[in-house]
Amino acid sequence: MAELRLYTTKSGRMASDSFALDDVMNAIHGEGLAWLDIYQPDGDVKEFLSTVMNFDELAVDDVFGHADTASLRFEDHRFIVVTAREGDHRLDTAPVAVFVKDELLITVRHSEIPALTTFTRRFLTNDEEDIALGIDYMLYELLDAIADDWSPIFGRISSDLDNLEFRVFDPSQRYDDLLEGLHEVKRKLREANKSVESLHLVTMRLLMPAERLISEGVMRYINDLHQLTIAFIKRVNNYSNGATSTRDTYLSNVSLQLSQSNAKLTEVMTTLTIIGAIMLPLTLIAGIFGMNNDDLPIESVGGFWGIIAIMVLFAMLMLTYFWRRGWLKNLQ
């Protein structure tokens, strides 16, 4: 079942049992500007939007289907879709559909949107001068609340990125899960970019005079919001480039450490190979003269000490050969 909240600038929040969907227009009559927030819309809400409010059929279908960023003007209403931050523990985004008709602002959403809490406070505390600007100013306040919701998020992302950069370049300690942390920052930036790009496109469309989507008195506010979205897009790009650079540096350090480890392993293997190459002929000589055979020419080579001299001579010759080839330089 859908959850409904109705606010007016005159009476504040209206009790849920004081109005019905079919009677919303009568309930807000004489109450100034009004805002109806619909959470988790159902079939009755779709009927209300289509039949009672007479909103465009395609716009209503977008609310219950896959809603993309939109800024559309119809004969007696306007339809806007922006992407906002969801209120769960994991940073995700979700679309918020907005209908504007006469003095009524209707938001339809399928997720918890923290920015609407901020907008509620702004809606109920606006002064007479702001209210005089009409429902278009409330639309600006809604979009601005969604944009402002990202400011602390960007601050935390910046801190996380600085911390990860410090860990990558800290030679005194080895940290775990650095790559996972960098990928998580990249994921958050992708989600944030969905929202700020959506706000950027909507505000750019609202600023087009030919579209007549917003009143002249609110244009300067929308222009300020548009400049804010441009600044947010630049921050997202800068943070994303920083995360990519830090990730590449981390991978380069890992590759360098692996290369150094392989170099040390190569030195060890070279040492073992040289030792094995020297010992092989010595083992062969010892094996030959160690055979239990009466006709071995042991006396002709000087007996035991002669055999030792031959083995030392072979070892010296091989060491000299290895030295001339430069194979012993890596052992120093």
BATIFI-811282 format. One record per residue: x, y, z of N, C-alpha, C in turn. Coordinates in pm, whole numbers, plus 50000, padded with zeros to 5 digits. Each point is the difference from the previous one (the first is absolute). Example, Ala and Ser with C-alpha at 12.3 -4.5 7.8 and 13.67 -1.06 7.14 Angstrom:
<nodes>
513194943150780499115011950000500905012050000 499655010549928500825011950006499235010950073 
</nodes>
This chain:
<nodes>
500844988050000499165012050000500875012550000 499595009949921500785012149988499945008250128 501105006950028500085009050115499915014349950 499045007750054499745013549953500325010150109 500605011249958500245011350089499625012749926 499165008150062499525012349937500365011950087 500685009849938500415012150070499445012249927 499665010350075499605012849942500745011150074 500215011149932500725011150062499155006950107 498724997749999499135006550099499824991550125 499774987049982499674991450113501104990350038 501104999549924501054990350029499604986249952 500404989750077499654986449961498574996950038 499264994649905498614996650023499914985450043 499144997250095499824986450049499554990949886 500524987649999499714990849889498524996549992 499265001250112498574996649998499125012049965 500655011449970499225012049967499845002049849 500584991049921499865001349855500074986149937 499504999149878500094987949920500605003649865 500534990049930500635002849872499045007149904 498774995249995499035005749906499605014250037 500315004150123499535013050048501165009450034 501184997149943501175008150033499815014649959 499485002249882499865013849950499075008150088 498944993750052499105007150091500665002450136 500854990250042500645001250130501015011450004 500615003249888501025010649998499445013449956 498715000449973499415012649955500105010650111 500575011449965500155010750097501134998150099 500844989849979501094997050092501365004949949 500005007949894501255005149945500684989449914 501324999650006500764990049925499894986550070 499994989349921499824986750058501014990349941 500354990250080500924989349957499454986650045 499814991149904499544986450029501154990449969 500464992950102501074990249985499404986150002 500274992349895499464986449988501164990250001 500004991150100501064990150016499454986149972 500704992649912499614986649957498595000149940 499855006649886498675001249936499444986549957 498674998950004499324987749959499015003149890 499084990649975499025001849893499065011750024 499655002550126499125011450029500695013249967 501305000750028500765012149968500065002149849 500194989249927500045001249853498675004949947 498924995050057498665004649959499825014750035 500475004050114499905014050043500775009249906 501224996249966500825008449913499415001049859 499464989049953499494999749863498625006449988 499094996550092498605004049987499705013050073 500355000750128499675011950079500865011949958 501324998049994500905011049967500145001849849 499624990149924500045000749853501415002749948 500974993350061501375001349954500214991749875 501025003649924500294993149875500244985150025 499444991649914500064985550018501434994849998 500835005349909501384995549992500805003950125 499695011950053500685004250122499634991050117 498744996650011499554991050107500644986349985 500094995249875500644987049977501465000350040 500675011349980501415001250041500154998450150 499035005350075500054999150146499994985450045 499244991749931499864986050039500904990749919 500795005949911500944992049924501425004450029 500805001049894501395004350014500075014849964 500055008450104499975014449979501415005349978 500225006349885501275006749972499875014950026 501135006850003499995014650019499115006649895 499115008850045499045006249907499635013950050 499675008749905499465013450029499005003149889 498734997750026498985001049895498885009450042 499475007149902498875009050025498804995149919 498884998750069498754996249935499015011650010 498794997849958499035011049989499755006950135 499784992250106499685006150128500894995050115 501104993349967500904995250105501404997849943 500934998650089501384997149963500454987150069 500934993049936500484987250051501524999949999 500594997350115501465000250017500434987450074 501084993949953500584988450068501475002950026 500404998850125501415001650038500424987850082 501294997950008500554989050079500565005550129 499644993650112500425004650132500644988650078 500655003550110500644989950084498974992450082 500164986950004499134991650082500465000350145 499094996950090500315000750142500374986750062 500754991549930500434987450059501475000950040 500524989450061501385000150048501005000049885 499584995349883500874999749884499635011649909 501005007349954499735011849918499454995849864 498715002149982499324997249873499125011849965 499474999949878499135010849956498694994249946 498975008549998498694995749952499305012249939 499114997749902499315011449937498885005550088 499775012949987498885006850065499215007149890 498754996349986499135006249899499275011850064 499945011149927499375012250052498975005049900 498785001950047498945006249921499725013850059 499855010049911499685013650044498735004249927 498965003250079498745004249941499375010750088 499735011549941499445011350073500885003250121 499464999150121500745002850122500374987250075 499984988949930500254987050062501274993649943 500844995150091501214992649965499834985650048 500164990449910499844986050036501314992649973 500524993350101501184991549983499584985450015 500504991749910499694985750003501334992550000 500174990950097501274992950015499754985850050 500984991549974499934986150045501024997050109 500815010050038501074998050098500015011450100 500684997550114500215010550098501025009949944 499655012750001500865010549947500305010050112 501234999950054500325009250111499805014749966 500195003849875499885014149963498595005350024 498994991349998498635004650021499795004550144 500784994850094499915004850138500455014650007 501085003149929500465013849993498975008949931 499424994949892499005007949928498765002450086 499614990150081498855001850089500225011850093 501195000750059500325011150090499975013449926 500545000149879500015012449923498585004149961 499194990249962498635002949956499205006350113 500224995150122499205004750113500535012950062 501235003949965500605011950063500245011449902 499544998849876500195010849904499205012450042 500585011849975499315012350038499045004449890 499305010750026498975004849907500595004049865 501215005650002500635004249874500294988049911 500474989150059500274987949922498704993749950 499014999650086498724994149961499375007849886 500235013149997499435008449895500554996549862 501154993649995500584996049872499264988149938 499134993850079499164989449944500584986150010 499314990749936500394985950009501324997249931 500395008649906501294998149932501165001550098 499835008950098501065001450100500104987450085 498874993650029500034987650076500674988949919 499805000249868500694990549915501515002350008 500405012749999501435003050016500514994950134 499255002350108500414995450133500164984850004 499134992949931500094985449995501284995649928 500265005849883501214996449925501255004150076 499945011450067501165004750075500284990950121 498944994950063500184990850112500664987149954 499624995249882500624987949946501485002549970 500315011949948501415003349971500805001650130 499435007250098500725002350125500244987050076 499184990149976500154987150068501354993549967 500595003949887501274993949959501225006750061 499865012050054501165007350052500734992150109 499334995150106500744992250101500534986949945 499304994249902500474987549939501335002449929 500095010949925501255003249932501125002750100 499665005950114501015002350103500564986950053 499124990250022500464986950049500814992749894 499565001049874500744993649893501415006049989 500095013350014501315006549994500904995150113 499444998750121500784995150114500454985649978 499094991749948500354986049973501124999149897 499915008549897501014999849895501355004650054 500005010450084501265004750060500624989150086 499164993050076500504989350086500604988549919 499344996649891500514989349913501305004149933 500095012549958501255004949940501144999350100 499735003850125501044999350103500474985650020 499074990850002500374985950021500824994649883 499635004049879500734995249883501455004750004 500225012350044501355005849997500724998650135 499414992750095500634998250131500934987949994 501335002250004500944988849989500214992450131 499505005650111500284994150131499094988450035 498904998549928499044989650035499294994949875 499644987350004499264994149890498524999050039 499135005749918498585000550030499254989949912 498984994050057499174990649926498805007249939 499424994049900498745004649938500105014049939 501205004149960500125013149936499275000449866 500184989649920499374999749869498484999850013 499494992550098498564999550023499475013850042 500775006950084499595013450041499955009949885 500974999149911500015008949883498844997049906 499694987349982498864996449915498685004650064 499924999750132498795004750068499825015049981 501105007650006499935014449973499525002549857 500534992449906499585001549860498514997149985 499514989850071498584996449991499135011450055 500405005750113499245011150058499975012049905 501125002549935500055011249906499104997749880 499924987549955499094996949888498565002550039 499624996050122498645002350047499735014950015 500955007350058499825014450016499875006949865 500754995349903499965006149868498634998449934 499324988850030498654998149945499085011250044 500105003850128499125010250054500375014049952 501295003450009500405013649963499845002349850 500244989749919499765001449856498515002049973 499164992750074498565001549985499565014250034 500495005250113499665013750040500535010149899 501184997349947500595009049900499125000849876 499564988649951499164999849880498665006850024 499404997650117498705005950030500115015150012 500995004950075500135014550016500355006849868 500784993349917500335005649870498735001449915 499134990050009498745000549925499065010750057 499985001350134499145010050061500415014249962 501295001949973500515013349968499745004149855 499524990949917499725003249862498705008149991 500075012749956498785008349995498924994249910 500404993749892499024994849905499164988750059 500534993150100499264988850059498905004650094 500155012150057499015005550094499644990150111 501064994450059499804990350107500025006350139 500475012450009500145006550130499695014849986 499525006150105499665014249994501255008750004 499875012249950501155009049993500575003250138 499125001250100500465003750133500894989650067 499964987649951500774989250061501244996649916 500135006449884501104997049909501375001550067 500185010550079501315002550060500354989250103 498994994650067500254989250095500404987249926 499304997249892500334988249920501385001349939 500365012349961501355002249944501084997350105 499775004350125500954997150108500114984950022 498884993249995500014985450017500734993349885 499835005349881500694994549883501525001550016 500455011550049501435001950025500514990450106 499174997250101500384990450104500174986149941 499114996149910500134986749938501274999049916 500365011049934501255000049923501194998050094 499975006950116501094998350098500054985750051 498824993950022499964986150046500574990549896 499675002349874500524991549893501525000949995 500545012050017501465001750002500614992550118 499345000650115500514992850118500004985049975 498924995149943499924985649971501134995949906 500225007949896501074996849904501375000650067 500235010350083501305001250067500234988350095 498984996650078500134988750094500204987049924 499284998449890500134987849922501404998749941 500525011349948501384999749947501004997250111 499775005750118500894997550113499974985450042 498794994150005499894985950036500684991149896 499845003449872500644992349894501525001050010 500515012350024501445001950013500564992350120 499275000550113500454992750119499994985049976 498964995249932499934985749969501164995849909 500305008249899501114996749910501345000050075 500155009750093501225000350080500124987650087 498894996150060500004987950084500384987749918 499414998749882500314988549915501455000549954 500535012049975501415001249962500924995850114 499635003950123500804995850116499984985050018 498814994149980499894985450011500854993349894 499965005349877500814994349892501495001550029 500395011750058501415002250033500464990250108 499164998150102500344990650106500114985849946 499124996549908500054986849939501264998449917 500385010649928501224999549919501234998450089 500035007350111501134998850093500074986050059 498844994550034499974986450053500494989949897 499575002049874500454991049893501505001349976 500535012550014501435002149982500804992750108 499525000850124500694992950109499934984949978 498844995249954499864985749973500944995749888 500155008749899500904997049888501444999150049 500415009050091501354999550056500234986950075 499004996050080500144987450075500134988249905 499154999849896500044989049905501334999849924 500535012049969501295000749931501114994350087 499975003850130501004994950093499954984750010 498784994950015499844985450010500434993049872 499735006349886500374994049871501534999349985 500695010950040501465000349991500624989550092 499464999450123500514990050093499794985949946 498804997749944499714986949942500894996849882 500275010449914500854997949883501434996550041 500505006050111501364996950047500064986250063 498974996850078500024987350071499784988049907 499355002249887499684988749912501254992849949 501015006949940501214992849955500814994350116 500005007250116500704994750116499374987150048 498684999649998499304987850038500304988749902 500115003649871500334990049898501394994150024 500985008850028501374995250026500044991150123 499335004850106499994992250124499324986549978 498975000049915499294987449973500854990249922 500775005449904500844991149917501114993750084 500755008650072501124994750077499574993050130 498735000950029499514993050117499474986249969 500084996049873499534986749962500944989250055 499454988950039500784988650052500534991849882 501135005149942500564993949880501535000250013 500654988549971501464998850021500825007249895 499445002349879500805005849893499845015049985 499515006750102499895014649994501395006350010 500335010149917501365005950001500165010150112 499734995750124500075009250113501435004750024 500994990349992501395003750029500575009449894 499514998449875500555008249891499585014750010 498945002750073499555013950016500415005750135 500794992550075500475005250127499224995350120 499154989949985499254994650111498905009350048 499724999350128498915008050058500195014849976 501205005050034500245014549986500015004349854 500374991349913499945003349858498575001849953 499154991050046498565001249964499435013050055 500355003450127499535012650059500495011949917 501274999349954500555010949918499235001549869 499674988549938499215000549874498645006550026 499344996350111498695005750031500105015050026 501055004450074500195014350024500255007349869 500814993849912500305006149869498725002049919 499144989649998498735001249928499155011450059 499975000750132499195010450065500535013949964 501335001950001500585012949967499755003749855 500134990249910499745002649858498555004549978 499084993350067498585003549982499705013750061 500575003150115499805013250060500585010849911 501174997349940500605009749908499105002249878 499444989349948499095001049884498765008050036 499414997150115498805007350044500325014850021 501225002750054500365014050024500175007649869 500654993649902500185006549869498655002649932 499044991350020498675002149940499165010250079 500465004150114499275009950080498894994250084 499964987250020498924993850076500185001250149 501195003550044500265001250144499765014150054 499715009649912499795013750045498775001350086 498954992649970498755000850075500114993950139 501114992750026500164993550130500725008750099 500475012049958500765008750088499065007350096 
</nodes>
